[in-house]
Amino acid sequence: MDLGLSGKRAVVTGGSRGIGFAIARSLASEGVDVVLAARGAEALELAAKTLSQQTGRRVIGVPTDTGDDESVGALVQRTVDELGGVDILVNAAATPWSAGKPSDFASTTDDVVRDEFEIKVLGYLRTARAVAPHLVEQGWGRIINISGLGARQANSIAQTVRNVGVSALTKNLADELGPHGVNVTVVHPGLTRTERLVDRLTEQSEAEGVPVAELESRLATNSIHRLIDASEVADVVTFLASPRSVGITGDAVAVGGGAPGAVYY
């Protein structure tokens, strides 16, 4: 299937590693020129160089703080200046939720929730606000927000609030921008094999003498009994970024290998 993405232009926040990097690679492999945005300049430069060499597409790294409106505005302006416009925004810039963060009610301070909301929900809002006028003007565009299956689990107030917030943002944008040819969707990855997880499991493997594959198997409590790789999340996002996805907007797509027993409708 030709996804019709060749020649499109995308901004991927959080694009220097993990799911964001995998999405950028997948888009570039389909003929998309990509601007990667993240805070670390050195990691961005390496990521952009790697993807450009692998895909033959133009890939630019732009150091960006999505917590700052001016930084986000500069990101979008540089994208338009260098690529001639923008067609796709993928929001993936957020700190990963880890076991070390407070999750019980007593430990969930205002600042814990405020920080999570600032980074993920407001960060996504800022980038969408900066990109949307360009998409509306040309009458076509895609915005894909990477959230998480924490939106469907009550393990942590802050984690649930930030992910549900992204879903609410997505639906509001979809309804407002839909008449202008702009589709907006949210993708919920579950536990995903990324560089960070591989590094953690490698350390655990060395400490416990247990193979990484066995450690992964213990974590795979989903319906298919294996972890989803970042590249597989990227496959879904790439379809949603394409003209082929016109029938999907405002909805959440879970990419976690299935939740046993649960019915979502």
N, C-alpha and C positions, 0 to 999 in steps of 0.2 A: 504494500500500500504506500503510495506517495503521499506523505503528510502535507505537502505543499508549503514547506517551511523554507525552502532555499531562497536566500536573499533577504530573509527577515532579520530584524535587529532586536537583540534582547539585552536587558539588564538583569543580572542575577546577584542579589545581595547575599552575603554569607557564602560567596562563591570560591573562596580560596581553599576550602577543604570540605570533607564530609559530604552530606547530601547535596549541598549547593554546588560543590565542585562536580559531582557526578551529573547533576542536571545540566550544568554548563557544557560538559563534555558531550552529553547526549544531544543537546541542541546544536552545538557546533558540528557534530557528525552528520546532522541533517541539513547542513548548509546555512546555519544561522551565524551571523557575526555577533559576538558577545562582549559585553562589558561586565567584568567581575568587580564587585564592590565588597570590601571588608576593611577592617581597621588596620591590619598589619601589612605594611607596604612590602616588606621582603617576601612574605608568603604569597602575596598577590602577584608580584613580579614573576616568581617561580611558577605559579599556577597558570598565569597567562601564557608564558613561554612554552610550558609543557603542552597545553591544549592547542596552541597555534601549530606546534610541530606535529602533534598527533592528528589534527583534523584538516590542516591547511586553510583554516578560516582566520579571519581577523579577530583576535582576542586581546582586549585591553584591560589592564588592571587599574582601578581608580580607588585609592585609599579613601574610605568614607566612614563617617560616624552617623549611623541612622538615628541617633539620638539628638542630632543637631540639624535644624531646618536648612541652614546655609550650606552645610556639607552635602545634604541630599540634593539641594538645588544645583550645586556645582556638579554633582555626579550626573544629573540628567542633562544639564547644559552641555557638558563635555561629550556625553553620548550623542546628542543631536549634532554637535559640531563635527565630531569625528566620523560618525556613521551616517549622517544625513537625516537621522530621525530615530524613532524607537517604536517598536511594534509589540513587544512582550516584556512584561515585568514578572520576575519570580522573586518573591520575598522569602528568603531563607535565613536571614541574619538574626540569630537569637542564641543566647547561651543555652547549651544543652542542659536538660534537667538531670541532675545526678543524685545519687543516694546520699550525698553529703549535705544536701540542702534540707532545711527544716520542713517537716511535713505535718506534724501534729498541730492541733488547734492552739495549744498553749504557746508554741514556738513561732506561730505565724504572726509576726508583727506587721504593723502597717508598712514598714520599709521593705519587708520581704515581698509583699504583694505589689507594692508600688514599683519596685525595681523590675519585677517580672513584666508588669503591664507596660512600663516605660520602654523596655527593650523590645518586646515582641509586638504588642498591639499598637502602641503609638509609633514605633519605628516603621511598621508596615503601613500605617496610615500616612505617615510623612512621604514615603516613597510613592505610594499610590496617588497622593495629592499632587505630587510634582510631575508624574508621568501622564496621568489621566487626560489633561488638556491636549496633549499631543495625539493620544489615541482617538479622542473625540473628534478632533479637527480632521483627521484622515478617515474617520468612519470605520475603523477596524482596530482591534487590539485584544490582547489577552493579559489578564492579571491572575497569577496563581500564587496563593498564600500557603506556605508550608506551616502547618500547625502540629497536631500530634494526637494520638489516641488517648492522651491524658484528658482530652475533652470529654471522653466517655467513661472515665473512671474517677472515683472519689478517693484517690490515694493521698491527695494533697490539695489544700485550698488554693494555694498560689498557682500550682501547675494547672489545675482545672480551670481556674478563672482566666488565666492568660490564653489557654487554648480555646475555650468557649468564646472569649472576646474576639479572637481572630475569626471564628466562624460567624459571629454576629456582624463584624466588620465586612466580611465577604458578602453576606447576603444583602446588606444595605447597598454596597457598591454595585452588586450585580443588578439590582432592581433599578438603580438610578442610571447606570451606564449602558444597560442592555439596549435601549432604543437607539443608541449611538454606535452600535456594532461592536461593543466591548463586552466580552464574557469574563466573569470573575468566578473563580472556584477556589476551594480550600482542600488541601490534601493532608490526610492524617497518617503519617508513618507511625508504625509501632517501634519496638526495639529493632534497630537497623544496624547491619554490619557496615561500620565506617572505620576510618583509620583509628579514631579514638577508641572504639570498642576492641578492635584487633590488638591495639597496644595494651589495653587493660587486661584482656584475656591472655595475652602472651606473658605478661608479668605474673599473672595468677598461675598459669601453667608451669612456669619455672619454679614458683614458690611451692606449689602443691604436688608437682610431678604428675599432673593430669593433662592429657592431650587437649589442645585447643578445641578440636572437633567435639570432644566430649563435653567441655564446658559450654560450647555453643548449644549442644543438644539439650543441656539442662535448662537453658534460657528459652528454648523454643517451645513455649506453651500455647502457641497459636494452633489454628485448625490444620495447617499443613505440616506442623512439627519440624519446621526448620526456619532459621532466620531469613528475613528478607535482606537482600543486599542493596546498598545505596544505588547501584545501577538499575535495579528493578523499580525503585521509587522513581528514578529519573525517567524510565520508560513511560510511566503513567503521566508524569508532568509534561513530557515532550508531546504526547498526544493532546493533552489539554491545551497546550500552547499553540496547537495547529488549527487551521481552518476546519479540519475534520471534526472538531469538538463542538461545533456550533450549537448542538442540541443540549449541551450541558452548561449550566450557569447557575450560580447561587447555591450550589449543593456541595456537600462534602464527599470526597472519595477516600475511603480508607485503604491504605496499602500496608497492612500489617500481617498478612497471611491468614486473616480470619480470626474472629473472636468466638471460641467455642461456646455454644449454648445461647448466645445472645441473638436477639432478633432486632434488626434496625430497619425501619421502613420510612 
